[in-house]
Amino acid sequence: MTIKQFSKIKWFAGALALLAVGVVGGDWWAHRMMSEPAADSPTSAGNGANPLGAAASNAKPLYWYDPMIPNQHFGKPGKSPMGMEMVPKYSDADSEGGGVRVSSGVVQNLGIRLGKVEKAGLKSGLHAVGSVAFDDRLVAVVQARVEGYVTRLNVKAPLERVHRGQPLATILAPQWLAAQQEYLALVDARSQSAEALQQPARQRLVVLGVPDAAIRAVETKHETNATTTLVAPIDGVVTELGVRDGAAFMAGANLFRINGLATVWVNAQVPESQVSMVPLDSTVEAHATAWPGKRFKGRVIAFLPQVDPQTRTLGVRIALDNPDFQLSPGMWVALDFTAPAREPQLVVPSEAVIVTGERSVVIVADGKGSFDVVNVSTGVEQDGRTPILSGLKEGQSIVLSGQFLIDSEASLTSTVNRLKTSPSSMAPAERGQ
């Protein structure tokens, strides 16, 4: 080996040594900076280091965590794998009674709003859409109890509107004529036996269905007519026309079916979960697109005892007043249900109730910065307020917003408690390992 080659090897070895010293020194300096953060660093600012203000500046952190991933713990400060500056968790952050404590300053900075449990009488209400139908209670059937045929038909088309007393048809029924003649003979007779048979003869006319006008004509005018005029018994619409002009009919045939329109039914579907909001006899106000600005008053008269298995809705029947016959079957109307105001009950703003799927909870504040989760039983929400059936008392302070921050801190506190109790629950042999 020549002197020139030896000098090159010596120079290369020196360069490697300097490089190693630089790497070791840099690593030592980095560890020192990580373990001794600056006084103005967010991780060493005492109460400012913890977003919930749980620790004093002299307290020793239990661990550090990323606010975005609170369940992941680290043994030293710095940046988390997500690039967020980690904050410490202190042992004195545990609140008394199993709750969680939040400083008043943080309550304001994070927008945590509080409300009160109050007593109020909620006025139940519901909106729905329904279809108009005939009121089946206002149905009159003009039926023939004897054989005959039509000599003149006055109403010749279905859905024609008729008025009470309006002639519908003129018919000839031989049995009616024979019964009238028999009754007339007894009315004209003056013997005591004839007078005794007058009432049964008259009753026979009634049973055969002879109109009252024809019976009175026999009694007053002392005459019979071969034909009899049938008149409409009520105001309404002829929904069934069972005869034609000149046609014969059999005994028991329905000649006319008339539906009244003084009131109409509206059949609506109400969600199963909201049926209690529209009790029987509750008032209803309807609005029809056919009559803008017109309001129709009514009430709930029946709940149909069958739930639609697909929509989970229950049929509700409403009777609406229709004095001007403006509502016709088949129309759609919007319904506003209004039930009588109930007795005052405990209510809270609906935003305060957290529904987890298995239970409903409300976060209660004690006024000293401590918060607790309370299980509650709730009623049906109405106008942004939810009735509380059990779990709270009147006047209690509750959290309206920011619950997720308190829930996050509660999860951290629960984890700390488990870490603190786990060493005492271990066997001596396990602790010695």
VOPA-93882 format. One record per residue (C-alpha): residue number from 1; y, z, x. Coordinates in steps of 0.001 Angstrom, whole numbers, padded with zeros to 6 digits, always signed. Example, Ala and Ser with C-alpha at 12.3 -4.5 7.8 and 13.67 -1.06 7.14 Angstrom:
% residues 2
(pt 1 (-004500 +007800 +012300));
(pt 2 (-001060 +007140 +013670));
//
This chain:
% residues 433
(pt 1 (+000000 +000000 +000000));
(pt 2 (+003335 -000942 +001393));
(pt 3 (+006452 +001178 +001405));
(pt 4 (+008095 -001168 -001076));
(pt 5 (+005243 -000780 -003602));
(pt 6 (+005235 +003023 -003188));
(pt 7 (+008943 +003234 -003987));
(pt 8 (+008489 +001233 -007197));
(pt 9 (+005723 +003565 -008409));
(pt 10 (+007855 +006612 -007640));
(pt 11 (+010799 +005193 -009589));
(pt 12 (+008647 +004416 -012632));
(pt 13 (+007161 +007941 -012685));
(pt 14 (+010632 +009488 -012616));
(pt 15 (+011750 +007383 -015553));
(pt 16 (+008745 +008529 -017605));
(pt 17 (+009502 +012159 -016822));
(pt 18 (+013114 +011829 -017985));
(pt 19 (+011992 +010152 -021174));
(pt 20 (+009553 +012980 -021931));
(pt 21 (+012245 +015594 -021366));
(pt 22 (+014557 +013759 -023781));
(pt 23 (+011939 +013588 -026527));
(pt 24 (+011056 +017279 -026247));
(pt 25 (+014708 +018310 -026197));
(pt 26 (+015555 +016196 -029224));
(pt 27 (+012667 +017617 -031198));
(pt 28 (+013700 +021175 -030327));
(pt 29 (+017288 +020489 -031362));
(pt 30 (+016197 +018961 -034671));
(pt 31 (+014023 +021977 -035524));
(pt 32 (+016861 +024292 -034697));
(pt 33 (+019255 +022438 -036957));
(pt 34 (+016732 +022438 -039818));
(pt 35 (+016054 +026176 -039542));
(pt 36 (+019772 +027173 -039173));
(pt 37 (+021805 +025246 -041803));
(pt 38 (+025565 +025399 -041611));
(pt 39 (+027481 +028000 -043504));
(pt 40 (+028976 +025389 -045796));
(pt 41 (+025604 +023772 -046524));
(pt 42 (+024495 +023870 -050183));
(pt 43 (+021342 +025694 -049162));
(pt 44 (+023174 +028685 -047688));
(pt 45 (+025893 +029245 -050221));
(pt 46 (+024408 +032297 -051916));
(pt 47 (+024800 +031958 -055634));
(pt 48 (+025999 +028405 -055221));
(pt 49 (+022640 +027484 -053650));
(pt 50 (+020785 +028223 -056859));
(pt 51 (+021903 +026120 -059821));
(pt 52 (+021148 +029006 -062126));
(pt 53 (+022991 +031582 -060001));
(pt 54 (+019969 +033814 -059613));
(pt 55 (+020282 +035165 -056032));
(pt 56 (+022775 +037032 -053947));
(pt 57 (+023796 +035695 -050540));
(pt 58 (+021806 +038411 -048702));
(pt 59 (+018553 +037894 -050619));
(pt 60 (+015605 +036284 -048895));
(pt 61 (+014377 +033076 -050528));
(pt 62 (+010782 +032979 -051715));
(pt 63 (+010658 +029219 -051228));
(pt 64 (+012714 +026055 -051543));
(pt 65 (+012305 +023419 -054246));
(pt 66 (+013672 +020098 -055405));
(pt 67 (+015612 +020550 -058703));
(pt 68 (+014123 +017260 -059852));
(pt 69 (+010556 +018448 -059090));
(pt 70 (+010670 +022249 -059604));
(pt 71 (+006900 +022714 -059415));
(pt 72 (+006733 +021471 -055797));
(pt 73 (+007521 +024248 -053297));
(pt 74 (+008514 +024097 -049601));
(pt 75 (+008582 +026758 -046949));
(pt 76 (+011922 +025753 -045389));
(pt 77 (+015201 +024129 -046427));
(pt 78 (+016133 +020512 -045977));
(pt 79 (+015701 +017339 -047974));
(pt 80 (+012765 +016804 -050283));
(pt 81 (+010560 +013693 -050146));
(pt 82 (+012754 +012359 -052960));
(pt 83 (+015835 +012649 -050716));
(pt 84 (+017373 +015526 -052714));
(pt 85 (+018802 +018618 -050988));
(pt 86 (+016426 +021487 -051736));
(pt 87 (+017638 +024796 -053172));
(pt 88 (+016170 +028270 -052621));
(pt 89 (+014329 +030408 -055138));
(pt 90 (+015050 +034143 -054833));
(pt 91 (+012842 +037019 -055904));
(pt 92 (+015671 +038844 -057676));
(pt 93 (+016082 +035918 -060078));
(pt 94 (+013379 +037385 -062286));
(pt 95 (+015015 +038698 -065418));
(pt 96 (+013933 +041826 -067226));
(pt 97 (+011605 +041597 -070182));
(pt 98 (+009943 +038339 -069178));
(pt 99 (+013026 +036167 -069886));
(pt 100 (+015198 +034161 -067559));
(pt 101 (+018741 +034952 -066415));
(pt 102 (+021596 +032452 -066126));
(pt 103 (+025057 +033268 -064782));
(pt 104 (+028055 +032843 -067079));
(pt 105 (+029645 +030338 -064721));
(pt 106 (+026594 +028118 -064776));
(pt 107 (+026450 +028369 -068589));
(pt 108 (+029902 +026780 -068715));
(pt 109 (+029337 +024235 -065949));
(pt 110 (+026068 +022933 -067403));
(pt 111 (+027367 +022776 -070978));
(pt 112 (+024948 +025321 -072444));
(pt 113 (+026242 +025877 -075985));
(pt 114 (+025385 +028900 -078092));
(pt 115 (+025233 +029405 -081842));
(pt 116 (+024405 +032085 -084396));
(pt 117 (+021604 +032676 -086863));
(pt 118 (+023278 +032691 -090279));
(pt 119 (+022384 +033125 -093925));
(pt 120 (+023219 +030236 -096223));
(pt 121 (+022100 +028762 -099519));
(pt 122 (+020946 +025234 -098759));
(pt 123 (+021318 +022710 -101558));
(pt 124 (+018256 +020520 -101397));
(pt 125 (+018763 +016781 -101624));
(pt 126 (+016890 +013588 -100986));
(pt 127 (+017505 +009847 -101107));
(pt 128 (+014949 +007326 -102335));
(pt 129 (+014576 +003933 -103988));
(pt 130 (+012729 +003321 -107239));
(pt 131 (+011848 +000644 -109771));
(pt 132 (+012929 +000774 -113423));
(pt 133 (+010209 +000721 -116096));
(pt 134 (+009991 +001224 -119854));
(pt 135 (+009902 +004798 -121110));
(pt 136 (+006446 +005002 -122677));
(pt 137 (+007570 +007903 -124832));
(pt 138 (+009819 +005498 -126761));
(pt 139 (+007107 +003165 -128030));
(pt 140 (+006566 +002178 -131664));
(pt 141 (+003612 +000056 -132802));
(pt 142 (+003733 -001884 -136069));
(pt 143 (+000091 -002173 -137090));
(pt 144 (-001787 -003707 -140017));
(pt 145 (-004254 -001329 -141642));
(pt 146 (-005447 -004020 -144018));
(pt 147 (-006176 -007744 -143877));
(pt 148 (-003471 -010267 -144692));
(pt 149 (-001372 -013112 -143374));
(pt 150 (+002231 -013751 -142370));
(pt 151 (+004374 -015658 -144830));
(pt 152 (+007543 -015443 -142748));
(pt 153 (+008137 -014385 -139131));
(pt 154 (+011651 -013170 -138304));
(pt 155 (+011102 -012233 -134613));
(pt 156 (+009423 -015155 -132908));
(pt 157 (+009644 -014390 -129169));
(pt 158 (+008674 -011479 -126935));
(pt 159 (+011388 -009340 -125260));
(pt 160 (+013722 -009998 -128178));
(pt 161 (+016012 -007053 -128819));
(pt 162 (+015826 -005521 -132311));
(pt 163 (+017563 -002735 -134180));
(pt 164 (+016183 -000048 -136436));
(pt 165 (+015627 -001430 -139950));
(pt 166 (+015788 -005077 -138855));
(pt 167 (+013187 -007302 -140656));
(pt 168 (+010333 -008331 -138380));
(pt 169 (+008021 -010267 -140714));
(pt 170 (+007049 -010753 -144341));
(pt 171 (+003337 -010430 -145043));
(pt 172 (+000992 -010744 -147984));
(pt 173 (-001803 -008138 -148100));
(pt 174 (-004054 -008163 -151203));
(pt 175 (-005081 -004520 -150751));
(pt 176 (-001436 -003445 -150661));
(pt 177 (-000707 -005363 -153819));
(pt 178 (-003671 -003847 -155695));
(pt 179 (-002746 -000303 -154605));
(pt 180 (+000874 -000780 -155704));
(pt 181 (-000187 -002060 -159113));
(pt 182 (-002506 +000932 -159582));
(pt 183 (+000285 +003346 -158662));
(pt 184 (+002750 +001563 -160973));
(pt 185 (+000357 +001960 -163910));
(pt 186 (+000114 +005701 -163300));
(pt 187 (+003885 +006031 -162924));
(pt 188 (+004497 +004313 -166280));
(pt 189 (+001806 +006370 -168046));
(pt 190 (+002890 +009492 -169919));
(pt 191 (-000457 +011240 -170360));
(pt 192 (-001184 +014522 -168600));
(pt 193 (-004217 +013076 -166827));
(pt 194 (-002172 +010125 -165508));
(pt 195 (+000457 +012442 -164063));
(pt 196 (-002281 +014336 -162241));
(pt 197 (-003439 +011095 -160597));
(pt 198 (+000034 +009916 -159536));
(pt 199 (+000163 +011931 -156325));
(pt 200 (-003292 +010801 -155063));
(pt 201 (-002372 +007183 -155845));
(pt 202 (+000855 +007485 -153922));
(pt 203 (-000961 +009073 -150993));
(pt 204 (-003344 +006113 -150952));
(pt 205 (-000375 +003761 -150407));
(pt 206 (+000730 +005862 -147437));
(pt 207 (-002747 +005818 -145925));
(pt 208 (-002978 +002034 -146273));
(pt 209 (+000299 +001700 -144379));
(pt 210 (+002493 +000373 -147164));
(pt 211 (+006156 +000677 -146017));
(pt 212 (+008230 +003457 -147584));
(pt 213 (+010694 +000920 -148968));
(pt 214 (+007934 -000779 -150958));
(pt 215 (+006708 +002554 -152370));
(pt 216 (+010242 +003549 -153452));
(pt 217 (+010670 +000154 -155117));
(pt 218 (+007610 +000843 -157303));
(pt 219 (+008993 +004273 -158252));
(pt 220 (+012592 +003182 -158961));
(pt 221 (+012350 -000433 -160089));
(pt 222 (+008914 -000116 -161708));
(pt 223 (+007798 -003424 -160218));
(pt 224 (+005552 -004721 -157486));
(pt 225 (+005977 -007591 -155044));
(pt 226 (+003207 -009823 -153782));
(pt 227 (+004761 -009811 -150301));
(pt 228 (+006034 -006909 -148194));
(pt 229 (+008686 -006979 -145485));
(pt 230 (+007994 -005107 -142238));
(pt 231 (+011052 -003681 -140445));
(pt 232 (+011671 -002340 -136923));
(pt 233 (+011152 +001440 -136806));
(pt 234 (+013399 +001953 -133714));
(pt 235 (+016007 +000208 -131578));
(pt 236 (+014484 -001540 -128612));
(pt 237 (+012760 -004624 -127290));
(pt 238 (+009705 -006363 -128725));
(pt 239 (+007327 -006199 -125776));
(pt 240 (+004242 -007408 -127682));
(pt 241 (+004111 -010040 -130399));
(pt 242 (+000647 -010151 -131965));
(pt 243 (+001171 -012643 -134831));
(pt 244 (+002619 -016061 -135521));
(pt 245 (+004193 -017593 -138569));
(pt 246 (+001491 -018348 -141171));
(pt 247 (-001285 -016690 -139169));
(pt 248 (-003827 -014334 -140679));
(pt 249 (-004560 -010942 -139189));
(pt 250 (-007404 -008442 -139373));
(pt 251 (-007224 -004793 -140272));
(pt 252 (-006169 -002701 -137273));
(pt 253 (-004354 -005534 -135462));
(pt 254 (-001149 -004718 -133561));
(pt 255 (+001513 -006962 -135048));
(pt 256 (+004472 -005753 -132969));
(pt 257 (+004997 -003349 -130085));
(pt 258 (+008568 -002159 -129578));
(pt 259 (+009826 -000243 -126539));
(pt 260 (+013016 +001785 -126809));
(pt 261 (+015717 +001513 -124129));
(pt 262 (+017787 +004633 -124810));
(pt 263 (+016159 +006051 -121699));
(pt 264 (+014137 +004338 -118974));
(pt 265 (+011746 +005561 -116327));
(pt 266 (+012189 +005106 -112595));
(pt 267 (+009102 +005360 -110432));
(pt 268 (+009913 +006366 -106856));
(pt 269 (+007847 +007267 -103805));
(pt 270 (+008794 +010476 -101986));
(pt 271 (+007331 +011485 -098602));
(pt 272 (+004647 +014115 -098964));
(pt 273 (+006463 +016471 -096582));
(pt 274 (+009662 +016373 -098692));
(pt 275 (+008286 +016866 -102187));
(pt 276 (+009446 +020492 -102222));
(pt 277 (+013042 +019261 -101946));
(pt 278 (+012933 +017681 -105422));
(pt 279 (+011506 +020263 -107848));
(pt 280 (+010738 +019452 -111465));
(pt 281 (+013845 +019082 -113676));
(pt 282 (+016105 +018559 -110654));
(pt 283 (+019023 +016239 -111402));
(pt 284 (+019124 +012650 -110203));
(pt 285 (+021942 +010143 -109877));
(pt 286 (+021064 +006442 -109737));
(pt 287 (+023037 +003444 -108493));
(pt 288 (+022037 -000121 -109401));
(pt 289 (+023129 -003164 -107430));
(pt 290 (+023422 -005013 -110745));
(pt 291 (+026193 -002638 -111852));
(pt 292 (+028425 -001749 -108870));
(pt 293 (+030224 +001559 -109286));
(pt 294 (+028156 +002539 -112321));
(pt 295 (+026284 +005843 -112164));
(pt 296 (+023279 +006723 -114266));
(pt 297 (+022297 +010348 -114801));
(pt 298 (+018733 +011580 -115089));
(pt 299 (+016199 +014206 -114094));
(pt 300 (+012748 +014506 -112554));
(pt 301 (+010158 +014726 -115340));
(pt 302 (+006822 +014401 -113530));
(pt 303 (+005017 +014224 -110196));
(pt 304 (+002185 +011720 -110301));
(pt 305 (-000960 +013535 -109062));
(pt 306 (-001951 +011035 -106404));
(pt 307 (-000813 +010567 -102809));
(pt 308 (-000827 +007117 -101242));
(pt 309 (-003284 +007462 -098310));
(pt 310 (-001464 +004848 -096229));
(pt 311 (+002201 +005790 -096701));
(pt 312 (+001573 +009523 -097404));
(pt 313 (+004021 +009403 -100311));
(pt 314 (+003810 +010938 -103756));
(pt 315 (+004919 +009187 -106940));
(pt 316 (+007846 +010803 -108743));
(pt 317 (+008894 +009841 -112273));
(pt 318 (+012556 +010081 -113256));
(pt 319 (+014012 +009667 -116745));
(pt 320 (+017442 +007993 -116712));
(pt 321 (+019889 +007795 -119596));
(pt 322 (+020557 +004169 -120563));
(pt 323 (+023003 +004321 -123489));
(pt 324 (+024328 +000760 -123078));
(pt 325 (+020918 -000772 -122298));
(pt 326 (+022261 -001887 -118904));
(pt 327 (+019118 -000960 -117007));
(pt 328 (+016178 -003274 -117514));
(pt 329 (+012572 -002880 -116341));
(pt 330 (+012032 -004330 -112877));
(pt 331 (+015470 -003423 -111518));
(pt 332 (+015710 -001499 -108242));
(pt 333 (+017957 +001544 -108102));
(pt 334 (+018992 +003944 -105343));
(pt 335 (+018335 +007582 -106199));
(pt 336 (+020131 +010735 -105065));
(pt 337 (+018110 +013858 -105859));
(pt 338 (+019950 +017163 -106158));
(pt 339 (+018095 +020428 -106643));
(pt 340 (+019746 +023722 -107641));
(pt 341 (+021013 +025794 -104723));
(pt 342 (+018443 +028299 -103527));
(pt 343 (+018918 +031927 -102602));
(pt 344 (+020643 +032431 -099219));
(pt 345 (+018172 +032260 -096343));
(pt 346 (+018269 +032311 -092551));
(pt 347 (+019305 +028941 -091117));
(pt 348 (+020066 +027581 -087649));
(pt 349 (+021444 +024238 -086461));
(pt 350 (+018505 +021840 -086193));
(pt 351 (+019334 +021081 -082553));
(pt 352 (+018379 +024667 -081660));
(pt 353 (+014749 +024185 -082756));
(pt 354 (+012316 +022804 -080153));
(pt 355 (+009152 +021334 -081680));
(pt 356 (+006322 +021113 -079157));
(pt 357 (+003689 +019704 -081508));
(pt 358 (+001768 +022962 -081677));
(pt 359 (+004628 +025317 -082444));
(pt 360 (+008372 +025546 -083008));
(pt 361 (+010502 +027703 -080717));
(pt 362 (+014121 +028793 -080378));
(pt 363 (+015740 +030130 -077194));
(pt 364 (+017550 +033400 -077927));
(pt 365 (+020419 +034720 -075797));
(pt 366 (+021100 +038466 -075461));
(pt 367 (+024755 +037994 -074491));
(pt 368 (+024197 +039283 -070922));
(pt 369 (+022924 +036073 -069375));
(pt 370 (+019263 +036608 -070299));
(pt 371 (+017332 +034123 -072439));
(pt 372 (+013974 +034444 -074216));
(pt 373 (+011782 +031962 -076068));
(pt 374 (+010905 +032992 -079645));
(pt 375 (+008272 +031393 -081873));
(pt 376 (+009635 +030586 -085334));
(pt 377 (+008356 +029282 -088662));
(pt 378 (+010662 +026666 -090135));
(pt 379 (+011329 +025089 -093511));
(pt 380 (+012477 +021586 -094375));
(pt 381 (+015575 +020418 -092519));
(pt 382 (+018616 +019710 -094673));
(pt 383 (+022073 +018461 -093645));
(pt 384 (+021527 +019228 -089961));
(pt 385 (+020336 +022792 -090588));
(pt 386 (+016809 +024168 -090528));
(pt 387 (+015665 +027204 -092557));
(pt 388 (+013953 +029942 -090528));
(pt 389 (+011106 +031584 -092412));
(pt 390 (+010178 +034066 -089672));
(pt 391 (+010906 +034889 -086034));
(pt 392 (+014687 +035449 -086030));
(pt 393 (+017242 +037854 -087465));
(pt 394 (+020693 +037257 -088835));
(pt 395 (+023436 +037355 -086206));
(pt 396 (+021231 +036572 -083186));
(pt 397 (+022718 +034270 -080561));
(pt 398 (+020708 +031102 -079926));
(pt 399 (+020929 +028175 -077511));
(pt 400 (+022016 +024844 -078990));
(pt 401 (+021989 +022673 -075861));
(pt 402 (+020746 +022848 -072273));
(pt 403 (+017342 +024223 -073257));
(pt 404 (+015586 +022041 -070681));
(pt 405 (+017440 +023778 -067823));
(pt 406 (+016435 +027208 -069083));
(pt 407 (+012877 +026023 -069636));
(pt 408 (+012763 +024732 -066053));
(pt 409 (+013946 +028068 -064695));
(pt 410 (+011426 +029901 -066883));
(pt 411 (+008638 +027772 -065416));
(pt 412 (+009791 +028680 -061905));
(pt 413 (+009941 +032369 -062798));
(pt 414 (+006437 +032254 -064244));
(pt 415 (+005169 +030656 -061039));
(pt 416 (+006848 +033349 -058933));
(pt 417 (+005261 +036074 -061041));
(pt 418 (+001841 +034549 -060523));
(pt 419 (+002434 +034339 -056761));
(pt 420 (+003521 +037970 -056670));
(pt 421 (+000515 +039259 -058616));
(pt 422 (-002168 +037103 -057037));
(pt 423 (-002442 +039111 -053741));
(pt 424 (-003112 +042374 -055614));
(pt 425 (-005826 +040739 -057686));
(pt 426 (-007704 +039483 -054621));
(pt 427 (-010721 +041354 -053271));
(pt 428 (-010151 +043352 -050029));
(pt 429 (-012551 +041071 -048149));
(pt 430 (-010537 +038052 -049271));
(pt 431 (-007203 +039591 -048220));
(pt 432 (-008590 +040345 -044802));
(pt 433 (-009552 +036762 -044151));
//
